[in-house]
Amino acid sequence: MSDTKDMNAPLEVPYTDWKPEYLYSQGEVSRFFREIMENKRLYASRCAKCNLTWMPPRGHCPECHDSTEWVPLSGEGTVRSATYCYFAGMAGDLVRHLELPYVLALIQLDGCDTYLCHGVKPPRQAMGDIVTGTRVKAVFRDERRGSIADFYFEKQS
Ligand SMILES: [Zn+2]
């Protein structure tokens, strides 16, 4: 009796250690990420028609769909809501440079009408230092790669 396997058929071997690499375009908000990476600056976008300033920035106004213009920010803002996190969870990349516990906060950057959800490094690794109304400032990492994780926030002194 002969073997019925087709020895010329493609051999498929499961490979589970695959880490895909690809280029992801930031599209019309590329300047936001480029300013972070190259100049350690935060930029929002403003709709001249609605006079709304968006953070995270939008290439077009979500309210009226008109194009927006870039507005430089100081990097300072106010915490509008905060929660202490004792594990990285889904925010792992965003807060990978912060120790546990970190604070995940909605931050209204000065001059903006919307809130940015981002990580805040509490001055002590204990609850209570970052609360609604706390003033914070963006801190940029030494190594930046054009990512939202290139910066985080600290309490202003
Ligand atoms: Zn608008």
Backbone and ligand atoms as CSV (ligand in chain L), in Angstrom:
chain,resi,resn,atom,element,x,y,z
A,1,MET,N,N,0.839,-1.181,0.000
A,1,MET,CA,C,0.000,0.000,0.000
A,1,MET,C,C,0.885,1.247,0.000
A,2,SER,N,N,0.520,2.219,-0.853
A,2,SER,CA,C,1.351,3.427,-0.955
A,2,SER,C,C,0.836,4.542,-0.047
A,3,ASP,N,N,1.718,5.427,0.320
A,3,ASP,CA,C,1.361,6.590,1.151
A,3,ASP,C,C,0.559,7.575,0.301
A,4,THR,N,N,-0.608,8.064,0.803
A,4,THR,CA,C,-1.465,8.954,0.010
A,4,THR,C,C,-1.148,10.428,0.228
A,5,LYS,N,N,-0.185,10.736,1.083
A,5,LYS,CA,C,0.155,12.149,1.289
A,5,LYS,C,C,0.813,12.719,0.050
A,6,ASP,N,N,0.442,13.935,-0.256
A,6,ASP,CA,C,1.096,14.650,-1.354
A,6,ASP,C,C,2.326,15.333,-0.793
A,7,MET,N,N,3.450,14.753,-1.026
A,7,MET,CA,C,4.685,15.282,-0.459
A,7,MET,C,C,5.088,16.617,-1.083
A,8,ASN,N,N,4.412,17.024,-2.138
A,8,ASN,CA,C,4.714,18.313,-2.771
A,8,ASN,C,C,3.763,19.427,-2.320
A,9,ALA,N,N,2.766,19.079,-1.505
A,9,ALA,CA,C,1.820,20.096,-1.024
A,9,ALA,C,C,2.525,21.035,-0.050
A,10,PRO,N,N,2.075,22.305,0.014
A,10,PRO,CA,C,2.686,23.249,0.954
A,10,PRO,C,C,2.539,22.754,2.394
A,11,LEU,N,N,3.596,22.844,3.131
A,11,LEU,CA,C,3.587,22.461,4.540
A,11,LEU,C,C,3.215,23.687,5.360
A,12,GLU,N,N,2.159,23.607,6.158
A,12,GLU,CA,C,1.723,24.734,6.976
A,12,GLU,C,C,2.029,24.435,8.429
A,13,VAL,N,N,2.846,25.283,9.011
A,13,VAL,CA,C,3.269,25.108,10.391
A,13,VAL,C,C,2.761,26.294,11.197
A,14,PRO,N,N,2.042,26.061,12.280
A,14,PRO,CA,C,1.577,27.189,13.100
A,14,PRO,C,C,2.756,27.985,13.645
A,15,TYR,N,N,2.690,29.305,13.523
A,15,TYR,CA,C,3.735,30.181,14.037
A,15,TYR,C,C,3.055,31.220,14.904
A,16,THR,N,N,3.285,31.140,16.185
A,16,THR,CA,C,2.556,32.009,17.108
A,16,THR,C,C,3.391,33.167,17.632
A,17,ASP,N,N,4.648,33.237,17.229
A,17,ASP,CA,C,5.519,34.295,17.729
A,17,ASP,C,C,5.655,35.406,16.694
A,18,TRP,N,N,4.553,35.751,16.051
A,18,TRP,CA,C,4.562,36.729,14.976
A,18,TRP,C,C,4.255,38.119,15.523
A,19,LYS,N,N,5.132,39.036,15.274
A,19,LYS,CA,C,4.924,40.423,15.685
A,19,LYS,C,C,4.898,41.285,14.433
A,20,PRO,N,N,3.709,41.608,13.947
A,20,PRO,CA,C,3.642,42.350,12.689
A,20,PRO,C,C,4.204,43.765,12.839
A,21,GLU,N,N,4.899,44.212,11.840
A,21,GLU,CA,C,5.368,45.585,11.782
A,21,GLU,C,C,4.750,46.216,10.548
A,22,TYR,N,N,4.242,47.417,10.712
A,22,TYR,CA,C,3.625,48.099,9.589
A,22,TYR,C,C,3.686,49.592,9.848
A,23,LEU,N,N,3.497,50.350,8.819
A,23,LEU,CA,C,3.464,51.799,8.944
A,23,LEU,C,C,2.015,52.220,9.125
A,24,TYR,N,N,1.790,53.065,10.100
A,24,TYR,CA,C,0.455,53.561,10.375
A,24,TYR,C,C,0.466,55.062,10.131
A,25,SER,N,N,-0.342,55.530,9.232
A,25,SER,CA,C,-0.371,56.954,8.920
A,25,SER,C,C,-1.230,57.710,9.925
A,26,GLN,N,N,-0.710,58.797,10.437
A,26,GLN,CA,C,-1.487,59.651,11.337
A,26,GLN,C,C,-2.371,60.609,10.533
A,27,GLY,N,N,-2.253,60.561,9.227
A,27,GLY,CA,C,-3.135,61.332,8.353
A,27,GLY,C,C,-3.092,62.830,8.627
A,28,GLU,N,N,-4.260,63.440,8.652
A,28,GLU,CA,C,-4.324,64.892,8.771
A,28,GLU,C,C,-3.988,65.415,10.165
A,29,VAL,N,N,-3.802,64.534,11.141
A,29,VAL,CA,C,-3.347,64.997,12.454
A,29,VAL,C,C,-1.867,64.660,12.658
A,30,SER,N,N,-1.152,64.436,11.558
A,30,SER,CA,C,0.281,64.119,11.655
A,30,SER,C,C,1.053,65.212,12.383
A,31,ARG,N,N,0.673,66.464,12.190
A,31,ARG,CA,C,1.433,67.537,12.836
A,31,ARG,C,C,1.404,67.412,14.353
A,32,PHE,N,N,0.277,66.986,14.894
A,32,PHE,CA,C,0.175,66.784,16.342
A,32,PHE,C,C,1.296,65.859,16.825
A,33,PHE,N,N,1.463,64.749,16.163
A,33,PHE,CA,C,2.469,63.770,16.579
A,33,PHE,C,C,3.887,64.230,16.228
A,34,ARG,N,N,4.028,64.933,15.101
A,34,ARG,CA,C,5.354,65.429,14.704
A,34,ARG,C,C,5.845,66.493,15.681
A,35,GLU,N,N,4.965,67.380,16.140
A,35,GLU,CA,C,5.357,68.419,17.102
A,35,GLU,C,C,5.751,67.791,18.439
A,36,ILE,N,N,5.057,66.739,18.829
A,36,ILE,CA,C,5.411,66.023,20.059
A,36,ILE,C,C,6.806,65.418,19.913
A,37,MET,N,N,7.017,64.726,18.820
A,37,MET,CA,C,8.256,63.986,18.617
A,37,MET,C,C,9.454,64.922,18.423
A,38,GLU,N,N,9.295,65.963,17.622
A,38,GLU,CA,C,10.439,66.784,17.253
A,38,GLU,C,C,10.607,68.027,18.117
A,39,ASN,N,N,9.527,68.572,18.661
A,39,ASN,CA,C,9.608,69.846,19.377
A,39,ASN,C,C,9.077,69.815,20.808
A,40,LYS,N,N,8.613,68.669,21.267
A,40,LYS,CA,C,8.047,68.551,22.616
A,40,LYS,C,C,6.954,69.604,22.834
A,41,ARG,N,N,6.074,69.750,21.860
A,41,ARG,CA,C,4.979,70.725,21.950
A,41,ARG,C,C,3.664,70.025,21.665
A,42,LEU,N,N,2.642,70.482,22.358
A,42,LEU,CA,C,1.293,69.987,22.088
A,42,LEU,C,C,0.551,71.028,21.252
A,43,TYR,N,N,-0.144,70.555,20.234
A,43,TYR,CA,C,-0.963,71.402,19.386
A,43,TYR,C,C,-2.392,70.868,19.390
A,44,ALA,N,N,-3.318,71.773,19.456
A,44,ALA,CA,C,-4.728,71.428,19.300
A,44,ALA,C,C,-5.169,71.922,17.926
A,45,SER,N,N,-6.402,71.661,17.576
A,45,SER,CA,C,-6.938,72.208,16.324
A,45,SER,C,C,-8.182,73.027,16.651
A,46,ARG,N,N,-8.320,74.127,15.935
A,46,ARG,CA,C,-9.439,75.048,16.181
A,46,ARG,C,C,-10.266,75.217,14.921
A,47,CYS,N,N,-11.573,75.209,15.129
A,47,CYS,CA,C,-12.493,75.495,14.040
A,47,CYS,C,C,-12.822,76.982,14.086
A,48,ALA,N,N,-12.461,77.694,13.019
A,48,ALA,CA,C,-12.708,79.133,12.979
A,48,ALA,C,C,-14.203,79.435,12.907
A,49,LYS,N,N,-14.961,78.526,12.330
A,49,LYS,CA,C,-16.400,78.746,12.169
A,49,LYS,C,C,-17.135,78.595,13.503
A,50,CYS,N,N,-16.838,77.507,14.239
A,50,CYS,CA,C,-17.508,77.233,15.527
A,50,CYS,C,C,-16.772,77.845,16.714
A,51,ASN,N,N,-15.503,78.199,16.498
A,51,ASN,CA,C,-14.623,78.686,17.562
A,51,ASN,C,C,-14.423,77.634,18.660
A,52,LEU,N,N,-14.456,76.361,18.275
A,52,LEU,CA,C,-14.181,75.273,19.208
A,52,LEU,C,C,-12.751,74.797,18.995
A,53,THR,N,N,-12.062,74.510,20.096
A,53,THR,CA,C,-10.687,74.015,20.025
A,53,THR,C,C,-10.674,72.576,20.499
A,54,TRP,N,N,-10.182,71.713,19.640
A,54,TRP,CA,C,-10.279,70.264,19.839
A,54,TRP,C,C,-8.975,69.667,20.338
A,55,MET,N,N,-9.092,68.859,21.373
A,55,MET,CA,C,-7.981,68.053,21.886
A,55,MET,C,C,-8.582,66.738,22.346
A,56,PRO,N,N,-8.207,65.606,21.742
A,56,PRO,CA,C,-7.246,65.444,20.655
A,56,PRO,C,C,-7.669,66.235,19.412
A,57,PRO,N,N,-6.668,66.665,18.640
A,57,PRO,CA,C,-6.966,67.499,17.479
A,57,PRO,C,C,-7.711,66.726,16.391
A,58,ARG,N,N,-8.456,67.466,15.616
A,58,ARG,CA,C,-9.219,66.888,14.486
A,58,ARG,C,C,-8.875,67.682,13.241
A,59,GLY,N,N,-8.746,67.002,12.146
A,59,GLY,CA,C,-8.477,67.679,10.881
A,59,GLY,C,C,-9.666,68.468,10.389
A,60,HIS,N,N,-10.840,67.961,10.763
A,60,HIS,CA,C,-12.080,68.657,10.425
A,60,HIS,C,C,-12.950,68.709,11.666
A,61,CYS,N,N,-13.671,69.787,11.817
A,61,CYS,CA,C,-14.509,69.995,12.990
A,61,CYS,C,C,-15.639,68.955,13.033
A,62,PRO,N,N,-15.757,68.215,14.126
A,62,PRO,CA,C,-16.846,67.249,14.237
A,62,PRO,C,C,-18.235,67.895,14.268
A,63,GLU,N,N,-18.297,69.175,14.607
A,63,GLU,CA,C,-19.594,69.865,14.673
A,63,GLU,C,C,-20.077,70.334,13.302
A,64,CYS,N,N,-19.191,71.014,12.546
A,64,CYS,CA,C,-19.636,71.613,11.280
A,64,CYS,C,C,-18.899,71.045,10.062
A,65,HIS,N,N,-17.888,70.207,10.303
A,65,HIS,CA,C,-17.117,69.535,9.248
A,65,HIS,C,C,-16.206,70.476,8.468
A,66,ASP,N,N,-16.055,71.716,8.927
A,66,ASP,CA,C,-15.128,72.640,8.292
A,66,ASP,C,C,-13.703,72.232,8.673
A,67,SER,N,N,-12.739,72.631,7.871
A,67,SER,CA,C,-11.352,72.299,8.203
A,67,SER,C,C,-10.908,73.122,9.412
A,68,THR,N,N,-9.925,72.611,10.133
A,68,THR,CA,C,-9.441,73.270,11.350
A,68,THR,C,C,-8.052,73.837,11.110
A,69,GLU,N,N,-7.602,74.660,12.065
A,69,GLU,CA,C,-6.247,75.216,12.009
A,69,GLU,C,C,-5.516,74.831,13.292
A,70,TRP,N,N,-4.196,74.764,13.207
A,70,TRP,CA,C,-3.382,74.348,14.356
A,70,TRP,C,C,-3.197,75.477,15.346
A,71,VAL,N,N,-3.249,75.122,16.627
A,71,VAL,CA,C,-3.086,76.089,17.709
A,71,VAL,C,C,-2.087,75.522,18.717
A,72,PRO,N,N,-0.972,76.230,18.972
A,72,PRO,CA,C,-0.017,75.724,19.966
A,72,PRO,C,C,-0.580,75.864,21.376
A,73,LEU,N,N,-0.254,74.897,22.214
A,73,LEU,CA,C,-0.713,74.904,23.609
A,73,LEU,C,C,0.479,75.030,24.550
A,74,SER,N,N,0.181,75.410,25.784
A,74,SER,CA,C,1.241,75.500,26.797
A,74,SER,C,C,1.612,74.123,27.351
A,75,GLY,N,N,0.720,73.159,27.179
A,75,GLY,CA,C,0.942,71.834,27.771
A,75,GLY,C,C,0.383,71.737,29.180
A,76,GLU,N,N,-0.185,72.832,29.674
A,76,GLU,CA,C,-0.783,72.852,31.009
A,76,GLU,C,C,-2.292,72.682,30.902
A,77,GLY,N,N,-2.859,72.087,31.939
A,77,GLY,CA,C,-4.293,71.889,31.917
A,77,GLY,C,C,-4.831,71.517,33.279
A,78,THR,N,N,-6.120,71.219,33.303
A,78,THR,CA,C,-6.827,70.917,34.543
A,78,THR,C,C,-7.473,69.548,34.451
A,79,VAL,N,N,-7.294,68.747,35.499
A,79,VAL,CA,C,-7.929,67.432,35.561
A,79,VAL,C,C,-9.422,67.631,35.787
A,80,ARG,N,N,-10.222,67.033,34.910
A,80,ARG,CA,C,-11.680,67.118,35.044
A,80,ARG,C,C,-12.276,65.858,35.649
A,81,SER,N,N,-11.533,64.749,35.531
A,81,SER,CA,C,-11.962,63.479,36.125
A,81,SER,C,C,-10.722,62.603,36.234
A,82,ALA,N,N,-10.638,61.808,37.298
A,82,ALA,CA,C,-9.441,60.995,37.493
A,82,ALA,C,C,-9.775,59.699,38.198
A,83,THR,N,N,-9.027,58.650,37.840
A,83,THR,CA,C,-9.147,57.378,38.546
A,83,THR,C,C,-7.760,56.767,38.706
A,84,TYR,N,N,-7.516,56.198,39.870
A,84,TYR,CA,C,-6.239,55.537,40.116
A,84,TYR,C,C,-6.297,54.124,39.570
A,85,CYS,N,N,-5.255,53.746,38.849
A,85,CYS,CA,C,-5.207,52.431,38.210
A,85,CYS,C,C,-4.067,51.621,38.831
A,86,TYR,N,N,-4.380,50.400,39.216
A,86,TYR,CA,C,-3.395,49.534,39.868
A,86,TYR,C,C,-2.911,48.429,38.948
A,87,PHE,N,N,-3.316,48.462,37.694
A,87,PHE,CA,C,-2.753,47.581,36.667
A,87,PHE,C,C,-2.873,48.301,35.330
A,88,ALA,N,N,-2.000,47.929,34.386
A,88,ALA,CA,C,-1.922,48.666,33.125
A,88,ALA,C,C,-3.167,48.471,32.269
A,89,GLY,N,N,-3.695,47.271,32.210
A,89,GLY,CA,C,-4.892,47.013,31.432
A,89,GLY,C,C,-4.752,47.447,29.985
A,90,MET,N,N,-5.810,47.978,29.424
A,90,MET,CA,C,-5.829,48.381,28.020
A,90,MET,C,C,-4.995,49.628,27.761
A,91,ALA,N,N,-4.636,50.356,28.802
A,91,ALA,CA,C,-3.859,51.584,28.624
A,91,ALA,C,C,-2.365,51.296,28.679
A,92,GLY,N,N,-1.966,50.059,28.486
A,92,GLY,CA,C,-0.575,49.653,28.647
A,92,GLY,C,C,0.414,50.506,27.888
A,93,ASP,N,N,0.189,50.745,26.608
A,93,ASP,CA,C,1.137,51.534,25.828
A,93,ASP,C,C,1.136,52.988,26.266
A,94,LEU,N,N,-0.038,53.486,26.585
A,94,LEU,CA,C,-0.171,54.886,26.967
A,94,LEU,C,C,0.592,55.199,28.254
A,95,VAL,N,N,0.654,54.268,29.152
A,95,VAL,CA,C,1.219,54.541,30.479
A,95,VAL,C,C,2.411,53.641,30.794
A,96,ARG,N,N,3.039,53.087,29.757
A,96,ARG,CA,C,4.095,52.110,29.993
A,96,ARG,C,C,5.282,52.677,30.753
A,97,HIS,N,N,5.447,53.975,30.769
A,97,HIS,CA,C,6.576,54.591,31.447
A,97,HIS,C,C,6.203,55.058,32.858
A,98,LEU,N,N,4.980,54.808,33.273
A,98,LEU,CA,C,4.544,55.213,34.599
A,98,LEU,C,C,4.551,54.012,35.534
A,99,GLU,N,N,4.831,54.277,36.801
A,99,GLU,CA,C,4.781,53.207,37.789
A,99,GLU,C,C,3.344,53.048,38.271
A,100,LEU,N,N,3.057,51.895,38.801
A,100,LEU,CA,C,1.747,51.655,39.395
A,100,LEU,C,C,1.740,52.147,40.840
A,101,PRO,N,N,0.697,52.733,41.313
A,101,PRO,CA,C,-0.474,53.108,40.525
A,101,PRO,C,C,-0.237,54.406,39.767
A,102,TYR,N,N,-0.861,54.511,38.630
A,102,TYR,CA,C,-0.856,55.753,37.879
A,102,TYR,C,C,-2.301,56.256,37.863
A,103,VAL,N,N,-2.471,57.432,37.340
A,103,VAL,CA,C,-3.811,58.014,37.266
A,103,VAL,C,C,-4.195,58.128,35.797
A,104,LEU,N,N,-5.351,57.663,35.460
A,104,LEU,CA,C,-5.918,57.888,34.135
A,104,LEU,C,C,-6.915,59.032,34.290
A,105,ALA,N,N,-6.692,60.102,33.538
A,105,ALA,CA,C,-7.478,61.318,33.767
A,105,ALA,C,C,-8.014,61.899,32.472
A,106,LEU,N,N,-9.133,62.574,32.602
A,106,LEU,CA,C,-9.617,63.442,31.531
A,106,LEU,C,C,-9.055,64.818,31.834
A,107,ILE,N,N,-8.250,65.335,30.913
A,107,ILE,CA,C,-7.540,66.594,31.136
A,107,ILE,C,C,-8.032,67.623,30.128
A,108,GLN,N,N,-8.438,68.775,30.638
A,108,GLN,CA,C,-8.797,69.880,29.752
A,108,GLN,C,C,-7.578,70.783,29.650
A,109,LEU,N,N,-6.876,70.686,28.545
A,109,LEU,CA,C,-5.702,71.535,28.342
A,109,LEU,C,C,-6.151,72.977,28.185
A,110,ASP,N,N,-5.356,73.896,28.691
A,110,ASP,CA,C,-5.701,75.316,28.634
A,110,ASP,C,C,-5.955,75.739,27.194
A,111,GLY,N,N,-7.073,76.386,26.973
A,111,GLY,CA,C,-7.447,76.865,25.649
A,111,GLY,C,C,-8.274,75.885,24.843
A,112,CYS,N,N,-8.538,74.690,25.397
A,112,CYS,CA,C,-9.275,73.667,24.651
A,112,CYS,C,C,-10.698,73.518,25.192
A,113,ASP,N,N,-11.591,73.108,24.322
A,113,ASP,CA,C,-12.990,72.906,24.710
A,113,ASP,C,C,-13.305,71.446,25.003
A,114,THR,N,N,-12.395,70.545,24.650
A,114,THR,CA,C,-12.629,69.117,24.859
A,114,THR,C,C,-11.526,68.543,25.747
A,115,TYR,N,N,-11.700,67.296,26.146
A,115,TYR,CA,C,-10.791,66.677,27.103
A,115,TYR,C,C,-9.935,65.607,26.443
A,116,LEU,N,N,-8.706,65.494,26.924
A,116,LEU,CA,C,-7.780,64.447,26.496
A,116,LEU,C,C,-7.691,63.422,27.616
A,117,CYS,N,N,-7.885,62.151,27.285
A,117,CYS,CA,C,-7.712,61.079,28.262
A,117,CYS,C,C,-6.251,60.656,28.227
A,118,HIS,N,N,-5.566,60.788,29.370
A,118,HIS,CA,C,-4.134,60.470,29.383
A,118,HIS,C,C,-3.688,60.076,30.786
A,119,GLY,N,N,-2.457,59.607,30.865
A,119,GLY,CA,C,-1.886,59.167,32.130
A,119,GLY,C,C,-1.248,60.313,32.894
A,120,VAL,N,N,-1.431,60.290,34.204
A,120,VAL,CA,C,-0.811,61.274,35.092
A,120,VAL,C,C,0.028,60.520,36.111
A,121,LYS,N,N,1.252,60.992,36.296
A,121,LYS,CA,C,2.140,60.397,37.293
A,121,LYS,C,C,1.884,61.106,38.618
A,122,PRO,N,N,1.342,60.386,39.586
A,122,PRO,CA,C,1.077,61.048,40.876
A,122,PRO,C,C,2.383,61.337,41.598
A,123,PRO,N,N,2.443,62.422,42.374
A,123,PRO,CA,C,3.685,62.750,43.083
A,123,PRO,C,C,4.072,61.700,44.108
A,124,ARG,N,N,3.108,61.008,44.667
A,124,ARG,CA,C,3.366,59.883,45.565
A,124,ARG,C,C,2.591,58.700,45.004
A,125,GLN,N,N,3.083,57.518,45.269
A,125,GLN,CA,C,2.374,56.337,44.778
A,125,GLN,C,C,1.244,56.005,45.748
A,126,ALA,N,N,0.418,56.975,45.988
A,126,ALA,CA,C,-0.710,56.781,46.884
A,126,ALA,C,C,-1.876,57.600,46.368
A,127,MET,N,N,-3.062,57.177,46.727
A,127,MET,CA,C,-4.250,57.851,46.238
A,127,MET,C,C,-4.404,59.250,46.824
A,128,GLY,N,N,-5.054,60.113,46.088
A,128,GLY,CA,C,-5.485,61.378,46.645
A,128,GLY,C,C,-4.766,62.614,46.155
A,129,ASP,N,N,-3.645,62.477,45.478
A,129,ASP,CA,C,-2.910,63.667,45.043
A,129,ASP,C,C,-3.444,64.259,43.742
A,130,ILE,N,N,-4.017,63.408,42.905
A,130,ILE,CA,C,-4.573,63.879,41.632
A,130,ILE,C,C,-6.087,63.737,41.722
A,131,VAL,N,N,-6.757,64.871,41.729
A,131,VAL,CA,C,-8.210,64.870,41.845
A,131,VAL,C,C,-8.784,65.872,40.841
A,132,THR,N,N,-10.085,65.902,40.729
A,132,THR,CA,C,-10.729,66.886,39.868
A,132,THR,C,C,-10.274,68.286,40.273
A,133,GLY,N,N,-9.812,69.050,39.311
A,133,GLY,CA,C,-9.345,70.407,39.573
A,133,GLY,C,C,-7.832,70.528,39.692
A,134,THR,N,N,-7.115,69.418,39.797
A,134,THR,CA,C,-5.652,69.460,39.903
A,134,THR,C,C,-5.056,70.021,38.613
A,135,ARG,N,N,-4.120,70.931,38.765
A,135,ARG,CA,C,-3.413,71.477,37.602
A,135,ARG,C,C,-2.260,70.539,37.238
A,136,VAL,N,N,-2.148,70.218,35.957
A,136,VAL,CA,C,-1.107,69.308,35.486
A,136,VAL,C,C,-0.372,69.929,34.298
A,137,LYS,N,N,0.792,69.358,34.005
A,137,LYS,CA,C,1.595,69.828,32.876
A,137,LYS,C,C,2.173,68.618,32.151
A,138,ALA,N,N,2.226,68.706,30.835
A,138,ALA,CA,C,2.775,67.607,30.027
A,138,ALA,C,C,4.282,67.495,30.250
A,139,VAL,N,N,4.745,66.255,30.352
A,139,VAL,CA,C,6.166,65.942,30.467
A,139,VAL,C,C,6.499,65.021,29.289
A,140,PHE,N,N,7.515,65.388,28.531
A,140,PHE,CA,C,7.862,64.611,27.343
A,140,PHE,C,C,9.011,63.659,27.645
A,141,ARG,N,N,8.891,62.459,27.148
A,141,ARG,CA,C,9.929,61.454,27.343
A,141,ARG,C,C,11.156,61.820,26.504
A,142,ASP,N,N,12.327,61.367,26.945
A,142,ASP,CA,C,13.549,61.629,26.177
A,142,ASP,C,C,13.507,60.948,24.816
A,143,GLU,N,N,13.044,59.703,24.805
A,143,GLU,CA,C,12.936,58.973,23.544
A,143,GLU,C,C,11.484,59.051,23.067
A,144,ARG,N,N,11.301,59.688,21.914
A,144,ARG,CA,C,9.957,59.858,21.365
A,144,ARG,C,C,9.907,59.258,19.966
A,145,ARG,N,N,8.747,58.704,19.646
A,145,ARG,CA,C,8.609,58.052,18.341
A,145,ARG,C,C,7.330,58.452,17.612
A,146,GLY,N,N,6.783,59.612,17.978
A,146,GLY,CA,C,5.574,60.075,17.314
A,146,GLY,C,C,4.344,59.341,17.789
A,147,SER,N,N,4.241,59.158,19.084
A,147,SER,CA,C,3.148,58.395,19.674
A,147,SER,C,C,2.499,59.202,20.798
A,148,ILE,N,N,1.251,58.873,21.084
A,148,ILE,CA,C,0.561,59.505,22.208
A,148,ILE,C,C,1.245,59.141,23.520
A,149,ALA,N,N,2.037,58.061,23.507
A,149,ALA,CA,C,2.762,57.643,24.709
A,149,ALA,C,C,4.095,58.372,24.859
A,150,ASP,N,N,4.391,59.338,23.990
A,150,ASP,CA,C,5.639,60.096,24.094
A,150,ASP,C,C,5.607,61.109,25.225
A,151,PHE,N,N,4.459,61.261,25.837
A,151,PHE,CA,C,4.365,62.201,26.957
A,151,PHE,C,C,3.351,61.680,27.963
A,152,TYR,N,N,3.408,62.275,29.129
A,152,TYR,CA,C,2.435,61.997,30.177
A,152,TYR,C,C,2.265,63.297,30.959
A,153,PHE,N,N,1.520,63.274,32.003
A,153,PHE,CA,C,1.289,64.497,32.775
A,153,PHE,C,C,1.766,64.328,34.211
A,154,GLU,N,N,2.205,65.446,34.771
A,154,GLU,CA,C,2.553,65.496,36.193
A,154,GLU,C,C,1.825,66.664,36.827
A,155,LYS,N,N,1.641,66.572,38.133
A,155,LYS,CA,C,1.021,67.657,38.886
A,155,LYS,C,C,1.945,68.863,38.871
A,156,GLN,N,N,1.370,70.043,38.635
A,156,GLN,CA,C,2.184,71.255,38.690
A,156,GLN,C,C,2.540,71.561,40.129
A,157,SER,N,N,3.746,72.032,40.321
A,157,SER,CA,C,4.166,72.343,41.703
A,157,SER,C,C,3.801,73.768,42.068
L,1,ZN,ZN,ZN,-16.871,73.832,13.408
